[in-house]
């Protein structure tokens, strides 16, 4: 009787060992063999709170893996595989289930980009963000005042407060996160240049530097002229002269601007009409680059009080009104005459 008992135990142990060995071999074969992934690969979206169980079920139902048991076993054997990170992952055809779960743990998500251009207005930034179907639209239907409140900006109009740059994000990020990053970068740069500014500049606050930088950004066609243009505007402010800069007028016209500034536009008294009002406009008129911030606090020395566009991106600078009028006749009036002759 005892002999039969021991034989039974031995057979059970042998069967258990064989079964365990087979399961172990099949488990490793499953974990290390290629998953059933299309040649073009797939995008796998891991949401906040996802577990290895929910992901394996998702992959199983899509026909990518042949078992939901083995991933759960892997989670018991290798606890590090349970530390999944949210985001969107690209899974290529050569990857095994082990590769897939290791990648989700690594956090190497797909990276997308949005680019904000120097001189754009806030509405241009918001349009880019709203057109991205990979961003969560948390700011949908927000007006400028609400955006300022959301980002703790002290001005009802947040124009100018977002740094133009290329921003990386992963799927599931929000438009608010992008604006927060752009705002943080602009604040850091503005503070840096405020601390480094030249002495005796007519600015009462860093915000006025931001306003000036935005005007320089819109007036500059050639990067090398930024500090000269800044110098003209600083001298005008010091002499209590009107800035008389077209970009501020255009900003004040809003959506009514059709590409041309007419005499009536220059006569129309808006807070942004620097032909009618002295000093800086009430807010920035665009998002300035770092180069424009630098020019605003380090303007070039000189005596010029005027400049006019030559038509090739550069400007003719003048010290006296007589010189300026001569330059205007040369570059503006002659250009208009040529344009009219070409139409005839």
C-alpha positions as CSV (number, residue, x, y, z in Angstrom):
1,X,0.0,0.0,0.0
2,X,2.8,2.4,0.9
3,X,4.6,1.5,-2.3
4,X,1.5,2.4,-4.3
5,X,1.2,5.7,-2.4
6,X,4.8,6.7,-3.1
7,X,4.5,5.7,-6.8
8,X,1.3,7.9,-7.0
9,X,3.2,10.8,-5.4
10,X,6.1,10.4,-7.7
11,X,3.8,10.3,-10.7
12,X,2.0,13.4,-9.6
13,X,5.3,15.2,-9.0
14,X,6.6,14.1,-12.4
15,X,3.3,15.2,-14.0
16,X,3.5,18.5,-12.2
17,X,7.1,19.1,-13.2
18,X,6.3,18.3,-16.8
19,X,3.3,20.6,-16.7
20,X,5.2,23.4,-15.0
21,X,8.1,22.9,-17.5
22,X,5.8,23.1,-20.4
23,X,4.0,26.2,-19.0
24,X,7.4,27.8,-18.3
25,X,8.6,27.1,-21.9
26,X,5.3,28.3,-23.4
27,X,5.4,31.4,-21.2
28,X,8.9,32.3,-22.3
29,X,8.1,31.4,-25.9
30,X,5.1,33.8,-25.6
31,X,7.0,36.6,-24.0
32,X,9.9,36.5,-26.4
33,X,8.3,35.7,-29.8
34,X,7.0,38.3,-32.2
35,X,3.5,39.5,-31.5
36,X,0.9,39.6,-34.3
37,X,1.5,43.2,-35.3
38,X,0.8,44.6,-38.8
39,X,3.7,45.5,-41.0
40,X,3.1,49.2,-40.5
41,X,3.0,48.9,-36.8
42,X,0.3,50.2,-34.4
43,X,-0.2,53.1,-32.0
44,X,-1.0,51.9,-28.5
45,X,-2.7,54.5,-26.2
46,X,-2.2,53.9,-22.5
47,X,-4.5,56.0,-20.4
48,X,-4.0,57.1,-16.8
49,X,-4.6,54.2,-14.4
50,X,-4.2,51.5,-17.0
51,X,-2.9,48.1,-15.7
52,X,-1.1,45.2,-17.4
53,X,-4.4,43.4,-17.2
54,X,-6.4,46.0,-19.1
55,X,-3.6,46.5,-21.7
56,X,-3.2,42.7,-22.2
57,X,-7.0,42.4,-22.6
58,X,-6.9,45.2,-25.2
59,X,-4.1,43.6,-27.1
60,X,-5.7,40.2,-26.9
61,X,-9.1,41.5,-28.3
62,X,-7.2,43.2,-31.2
63,X,-5.5,39.9,-32.0
64,X,-2.0,41.2,-31.2
65,X,-1.2,38.6,-28.5
66,X,-2.6,35.1,-28.0
67,X,-3.0,35.1,-24.2
68,X,-4.1,37.3,-21.3
69,X,-2.9,34.8,-18.7
70,X,0.8,35.1,-19.5
71,X,1.0,38.9,-19.2
72,X,-0.7,38.6,-15.8
73,X,1.8,35.9,-14.8
74,X,4.6,38.2,-16.0
75,X,3.3,40.9,-13.7
76,X,3.6,38.5,-10.8
77,X,7.1,37.4,-11.7
78,X,8.4,40.8,-12.8
79,X,6.7,43.5,-10.7
80,X,8.6,46.2,-12.6
81,X,6.3,45.5,-15.6
82,X,3.3,46.8,-13.6
83,X,4.7,50.4,-13.5
84,X,3.0,51.5,-16.8
85,X,3.3,55.1,-17.9
86,X,0.5,56.8,-19.7
87,X,0.9,58.1,-23.3
88,X,0.9,56.9,-26.9
89,X,3.4,54.3,-27.9
90,X,4.4,53.1,-31.4
91,X,4.6,49.3,-31.5
92,X,6.5,47.9,-34.5
93,X,6.2,44.6,-36.2
94,X,9.4,43.1,-34.7
95,X,8.3,43.6,-31.1
96,X,7.5,40.7,-28.7
97,X,5.0,41.0,-25.8
98,X,8.0,41.5,-23.5
99,X,9.2,44.4,-25.7
100,X,5.8,45.9,-25.7
101,X,5.4,45.9,-21.9
102,X,9.0,47.1,-21.4
103,X,8.4,50.0,-23.7
104,X,5.2,51.0,-21.9
105,X,7.2,50.9,-18.6
106,X,10.0,53.0,-20.1
107,X,7.7,55.9,-20.9
108,X,9.2,56.3,-24.4
109,X,6.0,57.8,-25.8
110,X,5.4,59.2,-29.3
111,X,6.3,62.8,-29.3
112,X,4.4,65.4,-31.3
113,X,5.2,69.1,-31.8
114,X,3.5,72.5,-32.2
115,X,5.4,75.5,-33.4
116,X,4.7,79.1,-32.6
117,X,6.3,81.7,-34.8
118,X,7.8,84.9,-33.7
119,X,5.5,87.8,-34.3
120,X,2.3,85.8,-34.1
121,X,-0.6,87.0,-32.0
122,X,-2.3,84.9,-29.4
123,X,-5.1,84.1,-31.7
124,X,-2.6,82.5,-34.1
125,X,-1.3,80.4,-31.2
126,X,-4.8,79.3,-30.2
127,X,-5.6,78.4,-33.8
128,X,-2.6,76.0,-34.0
129,X,-3.6,74.4,-30.7
130,X,-7.2,74.0,-31.6
131,X,-6.3,72.4,-35.0
132,X,-4.3,69.6,-33.2
133,X,-6.4,66.6,-32.8
134,X,-3.8,65.1,-30.5
135,X,-4.3,67.7,-27.8
136,X,-7.0,67.8,-25.3
137,X,-9.0,71.1,-25.8
138,X,-9.2,72.4,-22.2
139,X,-9.4,76.0,-23.4
140,X,-12.2,75.6,-25.9
141,X,-14.4,78.7,-25.9
142,X,-12.2,80.6,-23.4
143,X,-11.8,84.3,-24.0
144,X,-8.6,86.2,-23.4
145,X,-9.7,87.3,-19.9
146,X,-10.5,83.7,-18.9
147,X,-7.1,82.5,-20.3
148,X,-5.4,85.2,-18.2
149,X,-7.2,84.0,-15.1
150,X,-6.5,80.4,-15.8
151,X,-2.8,81.1,-16.1
152,X,-2.6,83.7,-13.3
153,X,-1.6,86.4,-15.7
154,X,-2.1,89.9,-14.2
155,X,-3.5,91.4,-17.4
156,X,-7.0,90.8,-18.9
157,X,-5.3,90.6,-22.3
158,X,-2.6,87.9,-22.2
159,X,-1.1,89.0,-25.6
160,X,2.7,88.8,-25.6
161,X,3.0,86.5,-22.6
162,X,3.8,83.3,-24.5
163,X,7.2,82.5,-25.9
164,X,7.3,81.6,-29.6
165,X,9.1,78.3,-29.9
166,X,8.6,74.6,-30.8
167,X,6.9,72.6,-28.0
168,X,6.9,68.8,-27.7
169,X,4.0,66.9,-26.3
170,X,2.5,63.5,-26.1
171,X,-1.0,62.5,-27.0
172,X,-3.4,63.3,-24.2
173,X,-1.6,66.5,-23.2
174,X,-3.8,69.6,-23.3
175,X,-3.6,73.0,-25.0
176,X,-3.5,74.5,-21.5
177,X,-0.2,72.6,-20.8
178,X,1.4,74.0,-24.0
179,X,0.4,77.5,-23.1
180,X,1.6,77.1,-19.5
181,X,5.0,76.0,-20.9
182,X,5.1,78.9,-23.3
183,X,4.1,81.4,-20.6
184,X,6.7,80.0,-18.1
185,X,9.5,80.4,-20.7
186,X,8.4,84.0,-21.6
187,X,8.4,84.9,-17.9
188,X,11.8,83.5,-17.3
189,X,13.3,85.3,-20.3
190,X,11.6,88.6,-19.5
191,X,12.9,88.5,-16.0
192,X,16.4,87.7,-17.3
193,X,16.5,90.7,-19.6
194,X,14.8,93.0,-17.1
195,X,17.6,92.2,-14.7
196,X,20.3,92.8,-17.4
197,X,18.7,96.0,-18.9
198,X,20.7,99.1,-19.7
199,X,20.5,102.0,-17.3
200,X,18.3,105.0,-17.8
201,X,15.7,103.2,-20.1
202,X,12.2,104.7,-19.9
203,X,10.5,101.6,-18.7
204,X,8.5,101.5,-15.5
205,X,8.1,97.7,-15.4
206,X,9.1,94.4,-17.2
207,X,5.7,94.5,-18.8
208,X,6.7,97.7,-20.7
209,X,9.8,95.8,-22.0
210,X,7.5,93.1,-23.3
211,X,5.3,95.7,-25.0
212,X,8.4,97.3,-26.6
213,X,9.8,94.0,-27.7
214,X,6.6,93.1,-29.4
215,X,6.7,96.3,-31.5
216,X,10.3,95.7,-32.4
217,X,9.4,92.2,-33.5
218,X,6.7,93.5,-35.9
219,X,8.8,96.3,-37.3
220,X,12.0,94.2,-37.9
221,X,12.6,92.6,-41.3
222,X,16.4,92.1,-40.8
223,X,17.6,90.6,-37.5
224,X,20.6,92.9,-37.5
225,X,18.4,96.0,-37.3
226,X,16.5,95.1,-34.1
227,X,18.7,97.2,-31.8
228,X,18.7,100.2,-34.2
229,X,14.9,100.1,-34.3
230,X,14.8,99.8,-30.5
231,X,17.1,102.8,-30.3
232,X,14.8,105.0,-32.4
233,X,11.8,104.1,-30.2
234,X,13.7,104.7,-27.0
235,X,14.8,108.1,-28.1
236,X,11.3,109.0,-29.2
237,X,10.0,108.0,-25.8
238,X,12.6,110.0,-24.0
239,X,11.7,113.1,-26.2
240,X,8.0,112.5,-25.6
241,X,7.5,112.0,-29.3
242,X,4.8,109.7,-30.6
243,X,6.1,106.3,-31.7
244,X,4.1,106.4,-34.9
245,X,4.4,102.7,-35.7
246,X,2.0,101.0,-38.1
247,X,1.9,97.6,-36.4
248,X,0.3,99.1,-33.3
249,X,-2.4,100.7,-35.5
250,X,-3.0,97.4,-37.3
251,X,-3.4,95.6,-34.0
252,X,-5.9,98.2,-32.8
253,X,-7.9,97.7,-36.0
254,X,-8.4,94.0,-35.2
255,X,-10.3,92.0,-37.8
256,X,-11.2,95.1,-39.8
257,X,-7.6,95.2,-41.1
258,X,-7.6,94.1,-44.8
259,X,-4.0,94.5,-45.6
260,X,-3.9,98.3,-46.1
261,X,-3.7,101.2,-43.7
262,X,-5.6,104.3,-44.9
263,X,-5.5,107.9,-43.7
264,X,-8.7,107.4,-41.8
265,X,-7.1,104.5,-39.9
266,X,-4.2,106.8,-38.8
267,X,-6.8,109.4,-37.7
268,X,-9.0,106.9,-35.8
269,X,-8.2,107.3,-32.1
270,X,-7.8,103.8,-30.6
271,X,-5.6,102.9,-27.5
272,X,-3.2,101.4,-30.0
273,X,-2.9,104.3,-32.4
274,X,0.6,105.5,-31.7
275,X,0.1,108.3,-34.3
276,X,-2.5,109.8,-32.1
277,X,-1.3,108.8,-28.6
278,X,2.1,109.2,-26.9
279,X,3.9,106.5,-25.1
280,X,3.6,102.7,-25.4
281,X,0.3,101.0,-26.3
282,X,-1.6,99.4,-23.4
283,X,-0.5,95.8,-24.2
284,X,1.9,93.9,-26.4
285,X,0.8,93.5,-30.0
286,X,2.5,90.1,-30.7
287,X,4.7,87.4,-29.2
288,X,8.3,88.7,-29.3
289,X,11.4,86.6,-29.8
290,X,14.3,86.5,-27.4
291,X,16.3,88.7,-29.9
292,X,13.6,91.4,-29.6
293,X,13.6,91.2,-25.8
294,X,17.3,91.7,-25.9
295,X,17.0,94.7,-28.3
296,X,14.4,96.3,-26.1
297,X,16.8,96.4,-23.1
298,X,20.0,96.9,-25.1
299,X,19.0,99.5,-27.8
300,X,21.7,100.8,-30.1
301,X,23.2,104.2,-29.4
302,X,22.7,106.9,-32.1
303,X,20.8,110.0,-33.1
304,X,18.2,108.5,-35.5
305,X,14.6,109.3,-34.8
306,X,13.0,107.9,-38.0
307,X,13.1,104.9,-40.3
308,X,11.3,103.8,-43.4
309,X,11.1,100.4,-45.1
310,X,13.2,100.2,-48.3
311,X,11.1,97.3,-49.7
312,X,13.8,94.6,-49.3
313,X,13.3,94.0,-45.6
314,X,15.7,96.6,-44.5
315,X,15.1,100.2,-43.4
316,X,16.6,103.7,-44.1
317,X,17.3,105.4,-40.8
318,X,17.3,109.2,-40.5
319,X,18.1,111.7,-37.8
320,X,16.1,114.7,-39.1
321,X,12.6,115.0,-40.4
322,X,14.0,116.5,-43.7
323,X,16.1,113.4,-44.2
324,X,13.2,111.2,-43.4
325,X,10.9,112.9,-45.9
326,X,13.5,112.5,-48.6
327,X,13.7,108.8,-47.8
328,X,9.9,108.4,-47.8
329,X,9.8,110.0,-51.3
330,X,12.5,107.7,-52.4
331,X,11.3,104.4,-51.1
332,X,7.5,104.8,-50.5
333,X,6.2,107.3,-53.0
334,X,8.4,106.1,-55.9
335,X,7.3,102.5,-55.1
336,X,3.7,103.5,-55.2
337,X,4.1,105.3,-58.5
338,X,5.9,102.3,-60.0
339,X,3.1,100.1,-58.8
340,X,0.4,102.3,-60.4
341,X,2.4,102.4,-63.7
342,X,2.7,98.6,-63.8
343,X,-1.1,98.3,-63.5
344,X,-1.7,100.5,-66.5
